[in-house]
């Protein structure tokens, strides 16, 4: 570019001002600095200095192009990264949704949502995992309850079937015995060439007494079973017994006295009861009496020879009532299940009468009284059942003594 061919444009007279201007002369870019000179307020000259800016303009154009490309690339990259991060952030929510759908369908209650971070999604995941754990436990408890209920109904049906079968068999026997004519009935024997063997009246009466005795025993057994089932039904329904402070010594003495009249083959021994003097517990007298009799009757039932002993113990804040026997004992494998309903050890099944509900009822009564049960036993070495009751340290009600003033009687002669 030849410098002699360039003429800078200058502004009109009235628009002359100091400053920079960017102009293009032909295809050449320039930046011009105008400096006016004044004399007594009149413009006398104008200084113009110009600089060729082709390189600078090209550089700025390149910068502008780069910035546009970089901006578009950044926008596309931000979109892609944002989409990736959004999918990554929403993936735990998708897992939560999948887990909820699987739990809703009931296919897998052991499912847990993986990946517990420290953000809000992690907190949600932990909360849902805890909820799933509680749902699984509740479902397992419900399933165990249903299984126990089905087993309970099956066992109850089995226990009721035996006495009902016995009663029905004896009733059929009575009908058959008294439907046939007795020996010596000539009218019934006429027309029969061969006389059938018939029972005499005395034999009929003897069979009838035996059948009625069996019916009575089975009816009593059914009555005990129904009462036991009623007690367990109350326990399942959350029945709460009425409790009040009671003196324990008179209750245990009464139980010991009544136990002496129970049918038994073992010797009944009552140890010293001095430890119960002045001891009071909060409980229900009838249910505590039933609890003691369950242990006492079990001791008599499983002790064909030997002794059954009642002992009491006193510790700081509780008192123990212990029934020990020298009977057949309980195997170690059977110990964890002795309080299960209808469970009876195989060693004694069929040898002793019972329904297998007594210890279940005893466990419920002990729980209602906030008591603990301690069982010690070994095969052929006897068993010891101890119930530990919390002592009631509340003071007895003080009714006080009211003094009344008594006026002396006035003779009739003085009243007049």
C-alpha positions in Angstrom: 0.0 0.0 0.0 1.5 3.3 -1.1 1.3 6.1 1.4 1.1 8.8 -1.2 -2.2 7.5 -2.5 -4.0 7.8 0.9 -6.0 10.9 1.8 -7.7 10.9 5.2 -11.2 12.2 5.2 -11.8 15.2 7.4 -15.0 16.3 9.0 -17.0 19.4 8.2 -16.0 22.7 9.8 -18.8 22.8 12.3 -18.2 19.1 13.3 -14.5 19.2 14.0 -13.8 17.6 17.4 -10.9 15.9 19.1 -11.1 12.1 19.1 -10.6 8.8 17.4 -12.4 7.6 14.3 -12.3 4.2 12.5 -12.5 4.6 8.8 -11.9 2.4 5.7 -10.1 3.9 2.8 -10.7 1.5 -0.1 -10.2 -1.9 1.4 -7.7 -0.6 4.0 -8.9 -0.1 7.6 -7.5 2.9 9.5 -7.9 4.5 12.9 -7.5 8.3 12.8 -6.9 10.7 15.6 -8.2 14.3 15.0 -6.7 17.2 16.9 -8.2 20.7 16.1 -6.2 23.9 16.8 -8.0 27.1 17.8 -6.9 30.7 17.9 -9.2 33.2 19.7 -11.9 30.6 19.4 -11.5 30.2 15.7 -10.4 26.9 14.0 -7.0 27.6 12.3 -5.8 24.0 11.8 -6.6 20.3 12.1 -4.0 17.6 12.9 -4.8 14.1 11.7 -2.7 11.0 12.7 -3.7 7.6 11.1 -2.7 4.1 11.8 -3.1 1.1 9.5 -5.1 -1.6 11.4 -5.4 -4.4 8.9 -3.5 -7.0 11.1 -5.4 -5.9 14.2 -8.8 -6.2 12.3 -7.9 -9.6 11.0 -6.9 -10.7 14.5 -10.1 -9.5 16.0 -12.1 -11.2 13.2 -10.3 -14.4 14.0 -11.0 -13.9 17.7 -14.6 -13.3 16.9 -14.8 -16.4 14.8 -13.1 -18.5 17.5 -15.4 -17.2 20.2 -18.5 -18.1 18.1 -17.2 -21.6 17.5 -16.1 -22.0 21.1 -19.5 -20.7 22.3 -21.4 -23.2 20.1 -19.1 -26.0 21.1 -19.4 -25.1 24.7 -23.2 -25.0 24.3 -23.2 -28.5 22.7 -20.8 -29.9 25.3 -22.8 -28.4 28.2 -26.0 -30.0 26.7 -24.3 -33.4 26.5 -22.8 -33.2 29.9 -26.0 -31.9 31.4 -27.9 -34.8 29.8 -25.3 -37.3 31.1 -25.5 -35.8 34.6 -29.2 -35.7 34.6 -29.4 -39.3 33.6 -26.9 -40.2 36.3 -28.8 -38.1 38.9 -32.1 -39.7 37.9 -30.8 -43.3 37.8 -31.2 -43.7 41.6 -34.8 -42.5 41.2 -35.3 -45.1 38.5 -33.9 -47.8 40.8 -36.3 -46.6 43.5 -39.2 -46.8 41.1 -38.2 -50.3 40.0 -37.8 -51.4 43.6 -41.3 -50.0 44.5 -42.8 -51.8 41.5 -41.2 -55.1 42.5 -42.3 -54.7 46.1 -45.8 -53.9 44.9 -45.9 -57.1 42.9 -44.7 -59.0 46.0 -42.0 -60.8 44.1 -39.1 -60.0 46.3 -39.3 -58.4 49.8 -35.6 -58.9 50.4 -34.8 -56.3 47.8 -32.7 -53.3 48.8 -31.8 -50.3 46.8 -28.0 -50.1 46.2 -25.9 -46.9 46.3 -26.4 -44.8 49.4 -24.7 -41.5 48.8 -24.7 -38.5 51.1 -27.0 -36.3 49.2 -30.8 -36.0 49.2 -31.1 -39.1 46.9 -29.0 -41.0 49.4 -31.2 -40.0 52.3 -34.3 -41.1 50.3 -32.6 -44.4 49.5 -31.7 -45.1 53.2 -35.2 -44.2 54.2 -36.8 -46.5 51.6 -34.4 -49.3 52.6 -35.4 -49.0 56.2 -39.0 -49.0 55.2 -38.5 -52.1 53.1 -36.8 -53.8 56.0 -39.7 -53.1 58.3 -42.2 -54.2 55.6 -40.2 -57.5 55.3 -40.2 -58.0 59.0 -43.9 -57.3 59.3 -44.6 -59.7 56.4 -42.5 -62.4 58.0 -44.3 -61.9 61.3 -47.6 -62.1 59.5 -46.6 -65.2 57.6 -45.4 -66.8 60.8 -48.6 -65.9 62.5 -50.6 -67.4 59.7 -48.5 -70.5 59.8 -48.9 -70.8 63.6 -52.6 -70.2 63.3 -53.0 -73.0 60.7 -50.9 -75.3 62.9 -53.0 -74.3 65.9 -56.3 -75.0 64.1 -54.9 -78.4 62.9 -53.7 -79.4 66.4 -56.9 -78.2 68.0 -58.9 -80.2 65.5 -56.7 -83.3 66.2 -57.1 -82.9 70.0 -60.9 -82.5 69.7 -61.2 -85.4 67.2 -60.0 -88.0 69.7 -62.5 -87.3 72.5 -65.3 -86.9 70.0 -64.4 -90.3 68.4 -64.4 -91.9 71.8 -67.7 -90.4 72.8 -69.3 -91.4 69.5 -67.9 -95.0 69.7 -69.4 -95.3 73.2 -72.7 -94.0 72.2 -72.9 -96.4 69.3 -71.9 -99.2 71.7 -74.8 -98.2 74.1 -77.3 -98.1 71.2 -76.2 -101.6 70.0 -76.2 -103.1 73.5 -79.6 -101.9 74.4 -81.1 -102.5 71.0 -80.6 -106.3 71.2 -83.0 -108.4 73.4 -81.6 -109.7 76.6 -81.0 -113.4 77.4 -84.2 -115.3 78.2 -86.5 -113.2 76.0 -88.6 -116.0 74.6 -90.6 -113.8 72.2 -87.4 -112.7 70.5 -85.9 -116.2 70.4 -89.0 -117.8 68.7 -88.5 -118.4 65.0 -84.8 -118.7 65.4 -83.3 -122.1 64.9 -79.9 -121.1 66.2 -79.9 -118.8 69.3 -77.4 -115.9 69.0 -75.2 -115.1 72.1 -76.9 -112.3 74.0 -75.8 -110.2 77.0 -77.5 -110.4 80.3 -79.0 -107.4 82.0 -76.1 -107.3 84.4 -73.6 -107.3 81.6 -75.4 -104.6 79.8 -75.4 -102.4 82.9 -71.7 -103.0 83.4 -70.9 -102.1 79.8 -73.1 -99.0 80.1 -71.3 -97.8 83.2 -67.9 -98.2 81.5 -69.1 -96.4 78.4 -70.6 -93.6 80.5 -67.4 -93.3 82.5 -65.4 -93.0 79.3 -67.9 -90.4 78.0 -67.6 -88.4 81.2 -63.8 -88.5 81.1 -63.7 -87.3 77.5 -66.2 -84.6 78.2 -64.1 -83.3 81.0 -61.0 -83.4 78.7 -62.9 -81.5 76.1 -64.0 -78.9 78.7 -60.4 -78.4 79.8 -59.3 -78.1 76.2 -62.0 -75.5 75.4 -61.0 -73.5 78.5 -57.4 -73.6 77.5 -58.2 -72.5 74.0 -60.3 -69.6 75.4 -57.3 -68.5 77.5 -55.0 -68.6 74.5 -57.6 -66.8 72.4 -57.6 -64.0 75.1 -53.9 -63.9 74.9 -53.9 -63.5 71.1 -56.5 -60.8 71.4 -54.3 -58.8 73.7 -56.5 -59.4 76.8 -55.2 -57.6 79.9 -56.0 -59.2 83.2 -57.2 -57.0 86.1 -54.4 -56.8 88.7 -54.2 -55.5 92.3 -51.8 -55.7 95.2 -52.2 -59.1 96.9 -50.4 -60.9 99.7 -48.5 -63.8 98.2 -48.2 -66.0 101.3 -51.9 -66.8 101.7 -52.2 -67.5 98.0 -49.3 -70.0 98.0 -50.5 -71.6 101.2 -54.0 -72.1 99.5 -52.4 -73.5 96.4 -50.3 -75.9 98.5 -53.3 -77.1 100.4 -55.4 -77.7 97.3 -52.5 -79.5 95.6 -52.6 -82.1 98.3 -56.0 -83.3 97.1 -54.9 -83.8 93.4 -54.6 -87.4 92.1 -50.9 -88.3 92.1 -48.4 -91.1 92.6 -45.6 -88.8 93.8 -45.2 -87.4 97.3 -46.2 -83.8 97.7 -43.7 -81.8 99.8 -44.1 -78.1 100.7 -40.9 -76.4 101.8 -40.6 -73.4 104.2 -42.7 -70.4 103.1 -41.2 -67.9 105.6 -39.6 -66.0 102.7 -43.1 -64.9 101.6 -44.0 -63.2 104.8 -45.1 -59.7 104.2 -44.4 -60.0 100.4 -47.0 -58.4 98.1 -47.2 -58.5 94.3 -49.4 -56.7 91.8 -51.3 -59.4 90.0 -54.5 -61.4 89.6 -55.1 -64.0 92.3 -57.0 -66.4 90.1 -54.5 -66.4 87.3 -51.5 -66.7 89.7 -53.3 -69.7 91.2 -53.8 -71.2 87.8 -50.1 -70.6 87.0 -49.0 -72.5 90.1 -51.4 -75.4 89.4 -50.2 -75.8 85.9 -46.6 -76.4 87.2 -47.9 -78.6 90.1 -50.1 -80.8 87.8 -47.3 -81.1 85.3 -45.0 -82.3 88.2 -47.6 -84.9 89.3 -48.2 -86.0 85.7 -44.6 -86.6 84.7 -43.5 -88.0 88.1 -44.7 -91.6 88.3 -42.6 -92.2 91.4 -40.7 -89.8 93.6 -41.6 -86.4 94.9 -42.9 -83.0 93.8 -41.7 -80.1 96.0 -42.8 -76.5 96.4 -40.1 -74.0 97.3 -39.9 -70.2 97.5 -36.9 -67.9 97.2 -36.5 -64.2 97.9 -34.1 -61.8 96.2 -33.8 -58.1 96.4 -36.8 -56.9 94.3 -38.4 -60.2 93.3 -39.6 -63.5 94.7 -39.4 -66.9 93.2 -42.0 -69.7 93.3 -40.4 -73.0 92.3 -42.0 -76.4 91.6 -39.4 -79.2 91.4 -40.0 -82.8 90.7 -38.0 -86.0 90.3 -39.8 -87.2 87.2 -38.8 -88.1 83.7 -37.4 -84.7 82.9 -37.1 -82.9 79.5 -34.6 -83.6 76.8 -32.3 -80.8 75.8 -33.6 -80.7 72.3 -37.1 -80.2 73.5 -36.3 -77.3 75.9 -36.7 -74.5 73.3 -40.2 -75.6 72.3 -41.8 -76.5 75.6 -43.8 -73.3 75.6 -45.2 -73.8 72.1 -48.9 -74.6 71.8 -49.8 -78.3 71.5 -46.1 -79.3 71.7 -45.3 -82.3 73.8 -42.0 -84.2 74.0 -42.0 -87.4 72.0 -40.8 -89.3 75.0 -44.0 -88.6 77.0 -46.4 -88.4 74.0 -49.0 -91.1 74.4 -47.9 -92.0 77.9 -49.5 -89.1 79.8 -52.7 -87.3 79.2 -52.7 -83.7 78.2 -53.2 -81.2 75.4 -49.8 -79.4 75.4 -51.4 -76.1 76.2 -50.6 -75.7 79.9 -47.1 -74.2 79.6 -48.3 -71.9 76.8 -50.9 -70.5 79.2 -48.4 -70.3 82.0 -46.0 -68.3 79.8 -48.9 -65.9 78.9 -49.8 -65.5 82.6 -46.2 -64.8 83.5 -45.9 -62.2 80.8 -49.1 -60.5 82.0 -47.5 -60.2 85.4 -44.1 -59.0 84.1 -42.6 -62.2 85.5 -39.8 -64.3 84.2 -39.7 -68.1 83.9 -36.7 -70.2 84.7 -36.7 -73.9 83.6 -34.1 -76.4 84.6 -34.4 -80.1 83.5 -32.5 -83.1 82.4 -33.8 -86.5 81.1 -34.6 -88.9 84.0 -33.3 -86.2 86.4 -36.5 -84.2 87.0 -37.5 -80.7 86.2 -37.7 -77.4 88.1 -40.0 -74.5 87.0 -39.5 -71.2 88.8 -41.5 -68.1 88.2 -39.9 -64.8 89.4 -42.5 -62.2 90.3 -41.6 -58.5 91.0 -42.2 -57.5 94.5 -44.6 -54.6 95.2 -43.0 -52.1 97.5 -45.9 -49.7 97.6 -47.2 -48.9 101.0 -50.3 -50.4 102.3 -53.3 -48.0 102.6 -53.4 -46.3 105.9 -56.9 -46.0 107.0 -56.0 -44.4 110.3 -57.9 -44.6 113.7 -60.8 -42.3 114.4 -61.4 -41.6 118.1 -65.0 -41.1 119.1 -66.1 -39.5 122.4 -68.6 -41.5 124.3 -71.0 -39.8 126.7 -71.9 -41.7 129.8 -75.5 -43.0 130.0 -77.9 -40.8 132.0 -80.2 -42.8 134.4 -83.9 -42.4 133.7 -84.5 -40.8 137.1 -82.1 -38.0 136.2 -83.6 -37.4 132.8 -86.9 -36.4 134.4 
